[in-house]
């Protein structure tokens, strides 16, 4: 067939592309229309200058105070909240992970219920859970640990269940053929396959929990966020600066250690 008689195909791809661009433009216009544009306050420049000058000249005396709360104690409190919250969720989410794994049940209804439970737990952010636990157990680090521990179950349980679903069932079937029970099959055939992934996901979640623990103190759930919000309310920008620097250093060191461990494990 010559090129003169070849039928011309409609350019559907271009139409779809322009429809996507148009839809995105409408969404952006609609989103920006709901943002109130009231302009800057008269003191915005002065306050911004004070904030940056405080951050660039931090209060180094606040790093360690023998008589009371200081930066090091706040950072250690935040680190402890993240560690305990991650430790609790890493153990409690294991039953949920096997519950939600499709290859661990003969019925399709049980994994569906397990996945729904994990999705339901992930629905509530850490701040909402922290507010609920503050009402239940009072303000402090314990409320922050419970909030991070419960919220992390949803994410870790989902990741753990996907790790369980990707295992090789050959070793499990071989052990069952030799007469091994369910506990022996899990211990010798399943856990050796999923344990590296479990540890890697737990370390990754610990990095996220450390950042979240730095914020929970703003609402009274302990950690470095409590002195940070007090310093901001009193406009002590030099103290705000040293607290932010401390958070940056702590998070950077933990990320480096966690990344190194994940590379060694995986």
Secondary structure by P-SEA (a helix, b strand, c coil): cccccbbbbcaaaaaaaaaaaaaaaaaaaaaaaaccccccccaaaaaaaaaaaaaaccccccccccccccaaaaaaaaaaaaaaaaaaaaaaaaaaaaaacccccccaaaaaaaaaaaaaaacccaaaaaaaaaaaccccaaaaaaaaaaaaaaaaaaaaaaaaaaccaaaaaaaaaacccaaaaaaccccccaaaaaaaaaaaaaaaaaaaaacccccccccaaaaaaaaaaacaaaaaaaaaaaaaaaaaaaaaaaaaaaaaac
